[in-house]
Amino acid sequence: MKYAVLIIDVQAHFSPPDWLIERAQRLATRFPSVATLETHNEDAVPFKRQLGWTPPLFAESLVQTDYTFIKHGYAPTDATLKTLKSFAVDRVLVCGIQADACVLAAGFALFDAGLTPTLVADAVVGSSLDKSGELGVRLWRHHFGNIVQSHKALM
C-alpha cells in the first residue's frame, strides 16, 4: 500500500508535546509529506470575532516535510489537497494537533476530495475540550473508519 502523510498544525504556538513532534517527523521521513500551519487572517476566518482568540500571524512547522501550506481556518487548502492527490497514494495518513477539530476537518476535506484519510491514533493530541485526543479518534472511527493505532506499525 502506498501512503503519504498530512501533518496538521504541529507548530510552537500550540505547544505540541515532544513525542508528537518525534512521531510526526518519523512519518514525514518515511513517506511523501505535507504539513499545514494555522495562521491568523481575520478577513478569511473570523476567529477573533467569533471565538475571542487568534492563531499566530506567522508560524513555522516543527516537522520537516516535503511541502508546507499555510491555512486560515480548520480545513486544509485546495493547494494542500491538490499536492496530496499528485502523490497518487492509496491512503493519506493524518496526524497532528486538535484531533477533534483541525485533524477531523482534514479528514472531511480529504474524503470529499476522493482521497482515503487514515488517522494515526498515537500521533494526535486533542483540543482543550479533550487533550487526550480520544474524542477525535472516536469521531474519526465513526466518520471514516480508517485508523492505524500506532505509528510504529508503519515503520
Buried (B, 14 or more C-beta within 10 A) or exposed (E): EEBBBBBBBBBEBBEBEEEBBBBBBBBBEBBBBBBBBBBBBEEEBEBEEEEEEBBBEEBEBBBEBBBBBBBBBBBBBEEBBEBBBEBEBEBBBBBBBBBBBBBBBBBBBBBEBEBBBBBBBBBBBBBEEBEEBBBBBBBBEEEBEBBBEEBEEBE
